[in-house]
Amino acid sequence: MADPPEGPIVVETDSPAPPRRTTRPTKPSERIQDTLRTLESAAAKPLAKPASRAARGTSAEVDADAAGEGKKARSGGETGKVMLQKILELLGRMGGEMGELKVKISEQSDTISKQGELIRQLYAQIKESNEVCVSCFIFLVSSTSISQSKAI
């Protein structure tokens, strides 16, 4: 059976023009505008200087300030030290996690290789049992045909 020849695909020329993208700029939502105004006003205000007679904080607050937890550092050098310390802590944690993952991966690889060996052994046993079954079948067929020929 011959396939009919396929002609060129014709597209209708009366189809409407594809929709055009608007060139009008989009206006941010009220929530975004409020956030932007807040950020701009906070950036425009000068930083307040600490009062000379400010009360000393408790020892817990002083310790938290020294460790850089929850408080902003007062100078660029302190900020850099705090950030560097946090980065080093994160890298240390990541290194520990990487070590744990390597151990888990090696354990899984050992398990997979043991399972592969077990599969090979089971396959060999199945092959062996199939050969025994075939031998038994041949023996049964031949003994049946011998007994039938004696009966004749």
Summary of the structure (lengths in Angstrom):
residues: 152
radius of gyration: 41.1
end to end distance: 58.3
largest distance: 126.7
contacts: 219
relative contact order: 0.03
helix: 66%
strand: 0%
